[in-house]
Amino acid sequence: MRTKKLIFLAILLLCLTPLFSKLRTSAFLDTAINIAAGGTGTFTSNVLDVMWRTTDGRQVGGITVTFTRAAGTADTVDFTFDVSYDGGTTWASFDDADIKIATNHAVISGTTVRVFTEMNLYGISHIKLHSIKNNDSVNGVTACNATLSI
């Protein structure tokens, strides 16, 4: 009898665990892109729903941008975003979310640059990646993408 109770409790906990998780992570691009030196990426961004609020009413999220660099310089890779406040009907540039990372940014290991930026998304219903521009005229970057965590 005790074994049945333990099995039931274990199954119940496994079923309920996803309900307690608040963190959702979604990629803006289904497939990372490569950008030549001095170029701008061409892609179609996923439109991400950000209607997830914290308990105190703030709408916060984090965007992680990644790319693989060669040598790199102090020139930046610029990630820009568009946002909608009305469920995706109209879009506007989101200047507060421009993320600029030098192509020679420090890496933890290898050549992959990964930078996390927290931002306030108050009032925004949806967000999408507008452009990725490589301002480094000497070095291309590969595997460029961004993810949203809310």
GUDO-287726 format. One record per atom (N, C-alpha, C): atom name; x, y, z; chain; residue number from 1; residue in one letter. Coordinates in Angstrom, 2 decimals, decimal comma. Layout:
SITE CA X Y Z A NUM A
...
END
This chain:
SITE N 0,82 -1,19 0,00 A 1 M
SITE CA 0,00 0,00 0,00 A 1 M
SITE C 0,87 1,26 0,00 A 1 M
SITE N 1,92 1,24 0,80 A 2 R
SITE CA 2,82 2,39 0,88 A 2 R
SITE C 3,50 2,63 -0,47 A 2 R
SITE N 3,85 1,59 -1,18 A 3 T
SITE CA 4,49 1,72 -2,49 A 3 T
SITE C 3,55 2,40 -3,48 A 3 T
SITE N 2,26 2,04 -3,45 A 4 K
SITE CA 1,29 2,65 -4,36 A 4 K
SITE C 1,16 4,15 -4,08 A 4 K
SITE N 1,19 4,53 -2,82 A 5 K
SITE CA 1,09 5,94 -2,47 A 5 K
SITE C 2,32 6,70 -2,99 A 5 K
SITE N 3,50 6,12 -2,83 A 6 L
SITE CA 4,71 6,77 -3,30 A 6 L
SITE C 4,72 6,91 -4,83 A 6 L
SITE N 4,25 5,89 -5,52 A 7 I
SITE CA 4,17 5,94 -6,98 A 7 I
SITE C 3,19 7,03 -7,40 A 7 I
SITE N 2,04 7,08 -6,75 A 8 F
SITE CA 1,03 8,09 -7,07 A 8 F
SITE C 1,59 9,50 -6,83 A 8 F
SITE N 2,28 9,70 -5,71 A 9 L
SITE CA 2,86 10,99 -5,39 A 9 L
SITE C 3,92 11,38 -6,42 A 9 L
SITE N 4,75 10,44 -6,82 A 10 A
SITE CA 5,79 10,72 -7,82 A 10 A
SITE C 5,17 11,12 -9,15 A 10 A
SITE N 4,14 10,43 -9,58 A 11 I
SITE CA 3,45 10,76 -10,84 A 11 I
SITE C 2,80 12,13 -10,74 A 11 I
SITE N 2,18 12,42 -9,61 A 12 L
SITE CA 1,53 13,71 -9,41 A 12 L
SITE C 2,55 14,85 -9,49 A 12 L
SITE N 3,69 14,69 -8,85 A 13 L
SITE CA 4,74 15,72 -8,89 A 13 L
SITE C 5,28 15,92 -10,30 A 13 L
SITE N 5,46 14,84 -11,03 A 14 L
SITE CA 5,94 14,96 -12,40 A 14 L
SITE C 4,95 15,69 -13,29 A 14 L
SITE N 3,68 15,46 -13,06 A 15 C
SITE CA 2,64 16,13 -13,86 A 15 C
SITE C 2,50 17,60 -13,51 A 15 C
SITE N 2,70 17,98 -12,27 A 16 L
SITE CA 2,49 19,35 -11,83 A 16 L
SITE C 3,72 20,23 -11,98 A 16 L
SITE N 4,90 19,66 -12,09 A 17 T
SITE CA 6,13 20,44 -12,15 A 17 T
SITE C 6,11 21,50 -13,24 A 17 T
SITE N 5,66 21,22 -14,47 A 18 P
SITE CA 5,66 22,27 -15,50 A 18 P
SITE C 4,78 23,47 -15,15 A 18 P
SITE N 3,78 23,27 -14,31 A 19 L
SITE CA 2,89 24,37 -13,94 A 19 L
SITE C 3,59 25,41 -13,07 A 19 L
SITE N 4,66 25,01 -12,40 A 20 F
SITE CA 5,35 25,93 -11,50 A 20 F
SITE C 6,47 26,70 -12,19 A 20 F
SITE N 6,78 26,34 -13,39 A 21 S
SITE CA 7,85 27,00 -14,12 A 21 S
SITE C 7,35 28,28 -14,78 A 21 S
SITE N 8,02 29,41 -14,53 A 22 K
SITE CA 7,64 30,66 -15,14 A 22 K
SITE C 8,49 30,98 -16,36 A 22 K
SITE N 9,67 30,42 -16,46 A 23 L
SITE CA 10,59 30,77 -17,52 A 23 L
SITE C 10,22 30,09 -18,83 A 23 L
SITE N 10,06 30,92 -19,86 A 24 R
SITE CA 9,86 30,41 -21,21 A 24 R
SITE C 10,95 31,02 -22,07 A 24 R
SITE N 11,56 30,22 -22,92 A 25 T
SITE CA 12,61 30,71 -23,80 A 25 T
SITE C 12,23 30,36 -25,23 A 25 T
SITE N 12,30 31,37 -26,12 A 26 S
SITE CA 11,96 31,17 -27,52 A 26 S
SITE C 12,99 31,87 -28,38 A 26 S
SITE N 13,36 31,24 -29,50 A 27 A
SITE CA 14,32 31,83 -30,42 A 27 A
SITE C 13,61 32,73 -31,43 A 27 A
SITE N 14,25 33,83 -31,77 A 28 F
SITE CA 13,71 34,72 -32,79 A 28 F
SITE C 13,87 34,12 -34,18 A 28 F
SITE N 14,94 33,36 -34,41 A 29 L
SITE CA 15,18 32,74 -35,71 A 29 L
SITE C 15,16 31,22 -35,55 A 29 L
SITE N 14,48 30,53 -36,45 A 30 D
SITE CA 14,47 29,07 -36,39 A 30 D
SITE C 15,84 28,50 -36,72 A 30 D
SITE N 16,58 29,18 -37,59 A 31 T
SITE CA 17,92 28,77 -37,97 A 31 T
SITE C 18,84 29,98 -37,89 A 31 T
SITE N 19,94 29,84 -37,18 A 32 A
SITE CA 20,90 30,94 -37,06 A 32 A
SITE C 21,44 31,31 -38,44 A 32 A
SITE N 21,85 32,57 -38,59 A 33 I
SITE CA 22,31 33,06 -39,89 A 33 I
SITE C 23,76 33,52 -39,82 A 33 I
SITE N 24,39 33,58 -40,97 A 34 N
SITE CA 25,76 34,10 -41,10 A 34 N
SITE C 25,69 35,47 -41,75 A 34 N
SITE N 26,57 36,37 -41,32 A 35 I
SITE CA 26,59 37,72 -41,87 A 35 I
SITE C 28,02 38,07 -42,26 A 35 I
SITE N 28,20 38,44 -43,52 A 36 A
SITE CA 29,53 38,81 -44,02 A 36 A
SITE C 30,01 40,10 -43,37 A 36 A
SITE N 31,30 40,35 -43,50 A 37 A
SITE CA 31,88 41,59 -42,98 A 37 A
SITE C 31,16 42,78 -43,59 A 37 A
SITE N 30,72 43,70 -42,73 A 38 G
SITE CA 30,04 44,90 -43,17 A 38 G
SITE C 28,62 44,68 -43,68 A 38 G
SITE N 28,06 43,50 -43,48 A 39 G
SITE CA 26,75 43,18 -44,03 A 39 G
SITE C 25,62 43,21 -43,02 A 39 G
SITE N 24,40 43,08 -43,54 A 40 T
SITE CA 23,20 43,00 -42,72 A 40 T
SITE C 22,51 41,69 -43,04 A 40 T
SITE N 22,06 40,98 -42,02 A 41 G
SITE CA 21,42 39,69 -42,20 A 41 G
SITE C 20,04 39,80 -42,84 A 41 G
SITE N 19,69 38,78 -43,62 A 42 T
SITE CA 18,37 38,69 -44,22 A 42 T
SITE C 17,66 37,50 -43,60 A 42 T
SITE N 16,47 37,71 -43,05 A 43 F
SITE CA 15,75 36,65 -42,36 A 43 F
SITE C 14,31 37,06 -42,14 A 43 F
SITE N 13,51 36,08 -41,72 A 44 T
SITE CA 12,15 36,34 -41,26 A 44 T
SITE C 12,11 35,93 -39,80 A 44 T
SITE N 11,85 36,89 -38,93 A 45 S
SITE CA 11,86 36,63 -37,49 A 45 S
SITE C 10,55 35,99 -37,04 A 45 S
SITE N 10,67 35,13 -36,04 A 46 N
SITE CA 9,47 34,66 -35,35 A 46 N
SITE C 8,90 35,82 -34,54 A 46 N
SITE N 7,58 35,90 -34,46 A 47 V
SITE CA 6,92 36,90 -33,63 A 47 V
SITE C 6,66 36,25 -32,29 A 47 V
SITE N 7,20 36,82 -31,21 A 48 L
SITE CA 7,11 36,22 -29,89 A 48 L
SITE C 6,14 36,98 -29,00 A 48 L
SITE N 5,28 36,24 -28,34 A 49 D
SITE CA 4,29 36,78 -27,42 A 49 D
SITE C 4,98 37,05 -26,08 A 49 D
SITE N 4,87 38,27 -25,56 A 50 V
SITE CA 5,51 38,61 -24,30 A 50 V
SITE C 4,50 38,96 -23,22 A 50 V
SITE N 3,30 38,49 -23,34 A 51 M
SITE CA 2,25 38,82 -22,37 A 51 M
SITE C 2,37 37,97 -21,10 A 51 M
SITE N 3,54 37,90 -20,54 A 52 W
SITE CA 3,79 37,15 -19,31 A 52 W
SITE C 4,25 38,15 -18,27 A 52 W
SITE N 3,53 38,32 -17,20 A 53 R
SITE CA 3,86 39,34 -16,21 A 53 R
SITE C 4,32 38,70 -14,90 A 53 R
SITE N 5,18 39,42 -14,21 A 54 T
SITE CA 5,58 38,97 -12,90 A 54 T
SITE C 4,47 39,29 -11,91 A 54 T
SITE N 4,59 38,79 -10,70 A 55 T
SITE CA 3,54 38,98 -9,71 A 55 T
SITE C 3,36 40,43 -9,30 A 55 T
SITE N 4,37 41,28 -9,48 A 56 D
SITE CA 4,23 42,69 -9,10 A 56 D
SITE C 3,78 43,57 -10,27 A 56 D
SITE N 3,37 42,97 -11,38 A 57 G
SITE CA 2,83 43,71 -12,50 A 57 G
SITE C 3,84 44,17 -13,53 A 57 G
SITE N 5,12 44,04 -13,24 A 58 R
SITE CA 6,13 44,40 -14,22 A 58 R
SITE C 6,17 43,35 -15,31 A 58 R
SITE N 6,53 43,76 -16,48 A 59 Q
SITE CA 6,72 42,82 -17,58 A 59 Q
SITE C 8,19 42,88 -17,95 A 59 Q
SITE N 8,94 41,91 -17,49 A 60 V
SITE CA 10,37 41,90 -17,72 A 60 V
SITE C 10,75 40,68 -18,55 A 60 V
SITE N 11,84 40,81 -19,25 A 61 G
SITE CA 12,33 39,69 -20,04 A 61 G
SITE C 13,82 39,85 -20,23 A 61 G
SITE N 14,40 38,85 -20,79 A 62 G
SITE CA 15,81 38,89 -21,09 A 62 G
SITE C 16,04 38,42 -22,51 A 62 G
SITE N 16,94 39,09 -23,20 A 63 I
SITE CA 17,29 38,67 -24,55 A 63 I
SITE C 18,75 38,26 -24,53 A 63 I
SITE N 19,00 37,07 -25,04 A 64 T
SITE CA 20,37 36,57 -25,18 A 64 T
SITE C 20,71 36,58 -26,65 A 64 T
SITE N 21,76 37,29 -27,02 A 65 V
SITE CA 22,23 37,30 -28,40 A 65 V
SITE C 23,48 36,44 -28,48 A 65 V
SITE N 23,60 35,72 -29,58 A 66 T
SITE CA 24,77 34,87 -29,78 A 66 T
SITE C 25,28 35,01 -31,21 A 66 T
SITE N 26,58 34,89 -31,34 A 67 F
SITE CA 27,20 34,78 -32,66 A 67 F
SITE C 28,59 34,19 -32,48 A 67 F
SITE N 29,11 33,64 -33,55 A 68 T
SITE CA 30,46 33,09 -33,54 A 68 T
SITE C 31,34 34,05 -34,31 A 68 T
SITE N 32,44 34,43 -33,72 A 69 R
SITE CA 33,31 35,42 -34,33 A 69 R
SITE C 34,61 34,78 -34,82 A 69 R
SITE N 35,27 35,49 -35,69 A 70 A
SITE CA 36,62 35,10 -36,10 A 70 A
SITE C 37,57 35,86 -35,17 A 70 A
SITE N 38,34 36,78 -35,71 A 71 A
SITE CA 39,26 37,57 -34,88 A 71 A
SITE C 38,50 38,66 -34,14 A 71 A
SITE N 37,77 39,47 -34,88 A 72 G
SITE CA 36,97 40,53 -34,26 A 72 G
SITE C 37,73 41,82 -34,07 A 72 G
SITE N 36,93 42,90 -33,97 A 73 T
SITE CA 37,46 44,24 -33,74 A 73 T
SITE C 36,54 44,92 -32,72 A 73 T
SITE N 36,74 46,20 -32,51 A 74 A
SITE CA 35,87 46,95 -31,60 A 74 A
SITE C 34,55 47,33 -32,28 A 74 A
SITE N 34,44 47,09 -33,59 A 75 D
SITE CA 33,18 47,34 -34,29 A 75 D
SITE C 32,12 46,37 -33,79 A 75 D
SITE N 30,86 46,78 -33,88 A 76 T
SITE CA 29,79 46,02 -33,24 A 76 T
SITE C 28,93 45,22 -34,21 A 76 T
SITE N 28,28 44,22 -33,64 A 77 V
SITE CA 27,17 43,53 -34,29 A 77 V
SITE C 25,93 44,10 -33,59 A 77 V
SITE N 25,03 44,69 -34,37 A 78 D
SITE CA 23,86 45,37 -33,82 A 78 D
SITE C 22,59 44,54 -34,04 A 78 D
SITE N 21,92 44,20 -32,95 A 79 F
SITE CA 20,64 43,49 -32,99 A 79 F
SITE C 19,56 44,52 -32,70 A 79 F
SITE N 18,61 44,71 -33,61 A 80 T
SITE CA 17,52 45,66 -33,39 A 80 T
SITE C 16,19 44,91 -33,43 A 80 T
SITE N 15,21 45,45 -32,70 A 81 F
SITE CA 13,93 44,76 -32,52 A 81 F
SITE C 12,77 45,69 -32,84 A 81 F
SITE N 11,65 45,09 -33,24 A 82 D
SITE CA 10,38 45,80 -33,41 A 82 D
SITE C 9,42 45,24 -32,38 A 82 D
SITE N 8,50 46,09 -31,92 A 83 V
SITE CA 7,52 45,66 -30,93 A 83 V
SITE C 6,12 46,07 -31,35 A 83 V
SITE N 5,15 45,37 -30,80 A 84 S
SITE CA 3,74 45,69 -31,00 A 84 S
SITE C 3,10 45,84 -29,64 A 84 S
SITE N 2,21 46,81 -29,54 A 85 Y
SITE CA 1,47 47,05 -28,30 A 85 Y
SITE C 0,01 46,62 -28,44 A 85 Y
SITE N -0,36 46,15 -29,63 A 86 D
SITE CA -1,77 45,84 -29,90 A 86 D
SITE C -1,98 44,44 -30,46 A 86 D
SITE N -1,23 43,48 -29,96 A 87 G
SITE CA -1,42 42,09 -30,37 A 87 G
SITE C -0,81 41,74 -31,71 A 87 G
SITE N 0,09 42,56 -32,23 A 88 G
SITE CA 0,77 42,25 -33,49 A 88 G
SITE C 0,16 42,92 -34,70 A 88 G
SITE N -0,80 43,82 -34,51 A 89 T
SITE CA -1,42 44,51 -35,64 A 89 T
SITE C -0,50 45,58 -36,21 A 89 T
SITE N 0,08 46,40 -35,36 A 90 T
SITE CA 1,02 47,43 -35,82 A 90 T
SITE C 2,35 47,25 -35,10 A 90 T
SITE N 3,42 47,69 -35,77 A 91 W
SITE CA 4,78 47,49 -35,26 A 91 W
SITE C 5,54 48,81 -35,23 A 91 W
SITE N 6,43 48,94 -34,27 A 92 A
SITE CA 7,29 50,12 -34,14 A 92 A
SITE C 8,68 49,66 -33,73 A 92 A
SITE N 9,69 50,46 -34,07 A 93 S
SITE CA 11,04 50,11 -33,63 A 93 S
SITE C 11,12 50,27 -32,12 A 93 S
SITE N 11,93 49,44 -31,48 A 94 F
SITE CA 12,07 49,43 -30,03 A 94 F
SITE C 13,48 49,85 -29,70 A 94 F
SITE N 13,72 51,16 -29,66 A 95 D
SITE CA 15,06 51,69 -29,47 A 95 D
SITE C 15,67 51,27 -28,14 A 95 D
SITE N 14,85 51,04 -27,13 A 96 D
SITE CA 15,38 50,63 -25,83 A 96 D
SITE C 15,98 49,23 -25,85 A 96 D
SITE N 15,74 48,49 -26,92 A 97 A
SITE CA 16,22 47,11 -26,97 A 97 A
SITE C 17,34 46,90 -27,98 A 97 A
SITE N 17,90 47,96 -28,52 A 98 D
SITE CA 19,04 47,78 -29,42 A 98 D
SITE C 20,20 47,20 -28,62 A 98 D
SITE N 20,75 46,11 -29,11 A 99 I
SITE CA 21,86 45,46 -28,43 A 99 I
SITE C 23,06 45,50 -29,36 A 99 I
SITE N 24,15 46,11 -28,90 A 100 K
SITE CA 25,36 46,27 -29,71 A 100 K
SITE C 26,52 45,60 -29,00 A 100 K
SITE N 27,09 44,61 -29,66 A 101 I
SITE CA 28,17 43,83 -29,06 A 101 I
SITE C 29,39 43,88 -29,99 A 101 I
SITE N 30,54 44,24 -29,45 A 102 A
SITE CA 31,77 44,27 -30,25 A 102 A
SITE C 32,10 42,88 -30,76 A 102 A
SITE N 32,58 42,81 -32,00 A 103 T
SITE CA 32,91 41,49 -32,56 A 103 T
SITE C 34,09 40,84 -31,86 A 103 T
SITE N 34,86 41,61 -31,11 A 104 N
SITE CA 35,96 41,02 -30,34 A 104 N
SITE C 35,58 40,83 -28,87 A 104 N
SITE N 34,29 40,78 -28,58 A 105 H
SITE CA 33,80 40,60 -27,21 A 105 H
SITE C 34,39 39,32 -26,62 A 105 H
SITE N 34,67 39,33 -25,34 A 106 A
SITE CA 35,25 38,17 -24,66 A 106 A
SITE C 34,32 36,96 -24,75 A 106 A
SITE N 34,90 35,79 -24,89 A 107 V
SITE CA 34,14 34,54 -24,93 A 107 V
SITE C 34,55 33,69 -23,74 A 107 V
SITE N 33,66 32,80 -23,34 A 108 I
SITE CA 33,98 31,90 -22,23 A 108 I
SITE C 34,90 30,80 -22,71 A 108 I
SITE N 34,57 30,23 -23,87 A 109 S
SITE CA 35,44 29,24 -24,49 A 109 S
SITE C 35,14 29,22 -25,98 A 109 S
SITE N 36,11 28,81 -26,77 A 110 G
SITE CA 35,92 28,77 -28,21 A 110 G
SITE C 35,80 30,16 -28,79 A 110 G
SITE N 34,86 30,33 -29,73 A 111 T
SITE CA 34,69 31,62 -30,41 A 111 T
SITE C 33,24 32,11 -30,37 A 111 T
SITE N 32,39 31,48 -29,57 A 112 T
SITE CA 30,99 31,89 -29,50 A 112 T
SITE C 30,81 33,00 -28,48 A 112 T
SITE N 30,25 34,11 -28,95 A 113 V
SITE CA 29,94 35,25 -28,09 A 113 V
SITE C 28,49 35,09 -27,65 A 113 V
SITE N 28,24 35,22 -26,37 A 114 R
SITE CA 26,88 35,09 -25,82 A 114 R
SITE C 26,69 36,19 -24,78 A 114 R
SITE N 25,69 37,07 -25,02 A 115 V
SITE CA 25,47 38,21 -24,13 A 115 V
SITE C 23,99 38,26 -23,76 A 115 V
SITE N 23,72 38,37 -22,46 A 116 F
SITE CA 22,36 38,46 -21,94 A 116 F
SITE C 22,07 39,90 -21,54 A 116 F
SITE N 20,89 40,40 -21,94 A 117 T
SITE CA 20,46 41,74 -21,57 A 117 T
SITE C 19,05 41,67 -21,02 A 117 T
SITE N 18,86 42,17 -19,79 A 118 E
SITE CA 17,51 42,22 -19,22 A 118 E
SITE C 16,86 43,52 -19,62 A 118 E
SITE N 15,55 43,47 -19,92 A 119 M
SITE CA 14,85 44,69 -20,31 A 119 M
SITE C 13,41 44,70 -19,83 A 119 M
SITE N 12,90 45,90 -19,67 A 120 N
SITE CA 11,51 46,09 -19,28 A 120 N
SITE C 10,66 46,08 -20,54 A 120 N
SITE N 9,68 45,20 -20,60 A 121 L
SITE CA 8,81 45,06 -21,77 A 121 L
SITE C 7,39 45,53 -21,44 A 121 L
SITE N 7,26 46,45 -20,51 A 122 Y
SITE CA 5,96 46,89 -20,03 A 122 Y
SITE C 5,07 47,39 -21,17 A 122 Y
SITE N 3,87 46,85 -21,27 A 123 G
SITE CA 2,89 47,27 -22,26 A 123 G
SITE C 3,04 46,62 -23,62 A 123 G
SITE N 4,12 45,91 -23,84 A 124 I
SITE CA 4,37 45,29 -25,14 A 124 I
SITE C 3,65 43,95 -25,20 A 124 I
SITE N 2,99 43,69 -26,33 A 125 S
SITE CA 2,31 42,40 -26,49 A 125 S
SITE C 3,17 41,41 -27,27 A 125 S
SITE N 3,93 41,89 -28,27 A 126 H
SITE CA 4,73 41,01 -29,11 A 126 H
SITE C 6,04 41,71 -29,49 A 126 H
SITE N 7,05 40,89 -29,77 A 127 I
SITE CA 8,35 41,42 -30,18 A 127 I
SITE C 8,91 40,53 -31,27 A 127 I
SITE N 9,67 41,14 -32,19 A 128 K
SITE CA 10,34 40,37 -33,24 A 128 K
SITE C 11,70 41,01 -33,53 A 128 K
SITE N 12,60 40,22 -34,04 A 129 L
SITE CA 13,93 40,69 -34,41 A 129 L
SITE C 13,81 41,42 -35,74 A 129 L
SITE N 14,24 42,68 -35,78 A 130 H
SITE CA 14,13 43,49 -36,98 A 130 H
SITE C 15,35 43,31 -37,89 A 130 H
SITE N 16,55 43,42 -37,31 A 131 S
SITE CA 17,75 43,29 -38,14 A 131 S
SITE C 18,95 42,90 -37,29 A 131 S
SITE N 19,93 42,33 -37,98 A 132 I
SITE CA 21,25 42,08 -37,38 A 132 I
SITE C 22,25 42,66 -38,37 A 132 I
SITE N 23,02 43,64 -37,91 A 133 K
SITE CA 24,00 44,29 -38,78 A 133 K
SITE C 25,40 44,08 -38,23 A 133 K
SITE N 26,30 43,65 -39,09 A 134 N
SITE CA 27,69 43,47 -38,71 A 134 N
SITE C 28,46 44,71 -39,17 A 134 N
SITE N 28,87 45,56 -38,24 A 135 N
SITE CA 29,60 46,77 -38,57 A 135 N
SITE C 31,10 46,54 -38,74 A 135 N
SITE N 31,56 45,33 -38,49 A 136 D
SITE CA 32,97 44,98 -38,65 A 136 D
SITE C 33,23 44,79 -40,15 A 136 D
SITE N 34,02 45,66 -40,75 A 137 S
SITE CA 34,25 45,59 -42,19 A 137 S
SITE C 35,33 44,58 -42,57 A 137 S
SITE N 35,91 43,91 -41,58 A 138 V
SITE CA 36,98 42,95 -41,85 A 138 V
SITE C 36,55 41,51 -41,57 A 138 V
SITE N 35,78 41,31 -40,52 A 139 N
SITE CA 35,45 39,95 -40,07 A 139 N
SITE C 33,96 39,66 -40,18 A 139 N
SITE N 33,62 38,53 -40,78 A 140 G
SITE CA 32,25 38,07 -40,80 A 140 G
SITE C 31,91 37,39 -39,48 A 140 G
SITE N 30,64 37,22 -39,22 A 141 V
SITE CA 30,18 36,50 -38,03 A 141 V
SITE C 29,20 35,41 -38,49 A 141 V
SITE N 29,18 34,33 -37,75 A 142 T
SITE CA 28,32 33,20 -38,11 A 142 T
SITE C 27,43 32,82 -36,93 A 142 T
SITE N 26,47 31,98 -37,19 A 143 A
SITE CA 25,56 31,45 -36,18 A 143 A
SITE C 24,92 32,55 -35,33 A 143 A
SITE N 24,46 33,62 -35,98 A 144 C
SITE CA 23,82 34,74 -35,28 A 144 C
SITE C 22,36 34,40 -34,95 A 144 C
SITE N 21,97 34,63 -33,72 A 145 N
SITE CA 20,59 34,42 -33,32 A 145 N
SITE C 20,34 35,16 -32,01 A 145 N
SITE N 19,10 35,23 -31,62 A 146 A
SITE CA 18,71 35,84 -30,35 A 146 A
SITE C 17,56 35,02 -29,77 A 146 A
SITE N 17,51 34,94 -28,45 A 147 T
SITE CA 16,40 34,26 -27,78 A 147 T
SITE C 15,82 35,18 -26,72 A 147 T
SITE N 14,53 35,02 -26,51 A 148 L
SITE CA 13,81 35,78 -25,50 A 148 L
SITE C 13,46 34,85 -24,35 A 148 L
SITE N 13,75 35,25 -23,14 A 149 S
SITE CA 13,38 34,49 -21,93 A 149 S
SITE C 12,47 35,35 -21,10 A 149 S
SITE N 11,27 34,84 -20,80 A 150 I
SITE CA 10,32 35,58 -19,96 A 150 I
SITE C 9,72 34,63 -18,97 A 150 I
END
